[in-house]
């Protein structure tokens, strides 16, 4: 793996977790500790991160949770993706949304539509939908899935959540993975998050992946679908700079560049 690719993946992982250990990165990338240490030093000199004992943190990291860091990163790109995803949805449809900063931005858009049923394990998605003062008038309905509650992001997971997902048949399952790669497909770092996405895809008529440009070519620990399974992959315009995009377009029914 070339150093440009390693550093791009390090940026993506930091945007998601806010903090990385050198052991975590060397294991995921399959390279030596010295190689990753040099990458960390180069990125610190560029002002992209700050080295701490045993690993690195975002350069601007404070006491906020990693999810809040993630929500603030590439906000413009995520808004573009959310707008394009909302354009697929029609009044009266049932939508699965998983937990993440991009799907939360999508929920803000969906709250302006009418007659939707949004089924989600995400507290932030549910809050966005229900905090709209016109919710009753728009006749939108939110189903917050039960299960074991966890933070970062605030969401439910586990067997109870999976069983509840199986009770619904949605028009769309819209999820945002950790990474999207032609070989590994859509992946999550957290196995519980991968199981949620897999269950939502299994119970939806159409499956949608939301991925900003930093996620393309990135593979994490747990795959929940191949790169050809989604009916739609929605990316931001900067994704055109990635060689991965052309490969995805060759195998996916439709790739939408927002």
N, C-alpha and C positions, 0 to 999 in steps of 0.2 A: 504494500500500500504506500503510495507516494505521500510526501509530507503535506502537500496541499490538501489531499483527501483526508488525511488524519486530522488536520487542523479544522477542516470544515465540519467533520463529525464531532470534534471536541466542542466547537461552538454550539452545535445543535444540542448536544448532551447538557452543556452548561445552561442553555436557555431553558431546558426542561427541568433540571434538578437544582441548579444554582450552585452546587458543590460537587466535585468529583474527586475520588481517591485515585492515586497513581495505580494501585492494584486493580481497581475496577476497569480502568482504561486499557492497561496492558493485557488483561484477560480478554476483554471484548475485541481488541484489535489484533491480538496475537503477535505482538512485537515486544522488544525488550524494554525494561524499565528505563534504561539510559536513553533510548529513542524517544520515549514519551517525556522524559525529563527535559530533553532538548526542545521538544515542541512547546512544553509549558514555558520554558525560558524565553523562546522566541515570541510567544503570544503575550507574555507579560511585558516584554520590551515594547510591543505594539500597543499596549494599553488595553488588551482584550480580557485579561484575567489577572488575578492576584494569587501568587503561590502562598500556601499555608502549610502547616505541618501535615505531611502525608498526602497532599493533593493540591487542589486549586479551587478558588471561588470566583464568581463574577467580579470584575473590577469594581463595580458599583454596588456590590452586595451589602445589605445591611441586615437588620434583624427580621425582615419579612420572610415569609415562607417561600419556598421555591415556586409554588404555583403563581404567586403574585409576581415574581420575577418573570415567569414565562408569559403571563398575560400582558406584560409591558413590552415584550420583545416582538419586533416585526408587526406591530399593531396595524399599520397601514396595509400590509400584505394580507393579514388575516381578515380585515374588513372587506377587501376586494373579493376574497374567497367566499366570505359569508354572503355577500350580495349576489354572487353568481349561484350559490347553492340555493338561496331563497327563491331565485327565479324559477327553479325546477318545481317548486311546491305549489299545489293548487288548493283552493278552499275545500274544506271537508275531508282532507286526507289525514291519515295517521302516520306519525313520524317517530322513529326511534332516534334519540340523540345520546351519545355517550358523554363522559365528563372530559372537559378540556377547555382551554382558552378560546380556541377557534369555534367550537360548537356553542360556547356561551355567547360569542358575538353573533352567531347565526340565530340563536334564540331571540336576541334583541330585534332582529329583522322579522322573524316569524311571528312575534307578538303583534305585529302590525297587520297580519293577515286575518282571515275570518274562518271560523268553523273548524279549526285544527284540533286534533288530539295529539299531544306531544307526550311520549312515554320516555322517561329518562331516569337514570340512576344518579344524575348530577344535581346537587343542591343548587348550584349557581344557575344552571339552566332553568330549573323549576322556579327559582326566585325571579329571574328575568321575565319569564312568561306571566307569572302571577302578579307581579308588581305593576304591570300595565293597567292604568286606570280604566281603559276601555275593554278590559278582558271580558266582562259580562256581556257588554254590548256586542263584541265581536264573536261571542259564543265559542271561545277557545276553551279547551279542557286540558288539564295537565295531570298526568299520572306519575307520581313519584314512587319509584320501585323500592320495595322494602329490602332489607338485608343487613349485613354488617357494615356499620358506618366507619369510614376512614377519612383522613384529611389529606390535603395536598395532592389533588384537589378534593374538596368535600363531596363525597359520593358514597353510594352503597355498592357492596361487592358480595361475592360468595354464592353458595348454593341456592339460598332463598331468592336472591336477585335473578339468578339464571332461570329458576323455575317460574318466576313471575313473567319474565320476558317471553317464555314459551306460551303463555296464555294469549298473547296478542299476535295479530297478523298486520304488519304495517305496510304502507305504500312505499316508504323509504326508510332505510337504515343509513344514517349519516354519522360517520365516525371520523376522528382525527388521530392517526397513529403517531408513534414516536418517529418512525422512519418508513420509507417506501423504496424498495429496491427490486429490480427485475428478477433477481435470483431468489431473494429471501421473501419477497412479497411485502405485505404490510405487517409491521412488527411493533410490539410494545416492550418496554423494559420490565413492566410489572405483569406477572402472569395473570393476576386477577383482572387487570384492565383488558388483557387480550381475550380472556374468556367472555367478558361482557360484549366486546365487539363481535366475537365469533357467534355468540347467541343471537345478537341483533341481526346480523347478516343472514343467519339461518331462518329467520322468521319475517323477512321482508321481501316484498316483490322486486324492489330495485335497491341496489347497494351503492353507496356513495362514499368515496374517500376524499377528505380535505387535507391537503398537504402544501404548506408553503415551500419555497424553493430550497430552504435549508434542510428539508427532510428527504429530498430526492437523493438516492444512492446511499442512504443510511440504513443499516440493518442493526436491530437490537436483539434481545435475547429470545423473545417468544413471537412466533409468527401466528397470525390468525386468519390470513387468506393469501392466496397467490396474487401476483400482480395483474393477472388476467381475469380474476373473479369479479371485480367491481364493474357495475354498469357505467359508472361515471367516476373519473378522477378530476378533481378541481384544484388548480394550482394558480399561483400569482404570476404576473408577467415576467418576473425575473427568472422563472423556471426555464424560459427559453434558452438561457445561457448554459443549462445543464445538458450534457450528452445523454443523460438518463431519460429525458423527456421523449425523445424520438423513439426510444425502445419501448417506453410505456404506450405511446400512441399506436405502435404496431400491434400491440396485444390487447388493448382495452377497447371495448365498443365505442367509448367517447371520452376524450380528454378535453376538458374545458379550461382554457386559459382566461382567467378573470380580467 
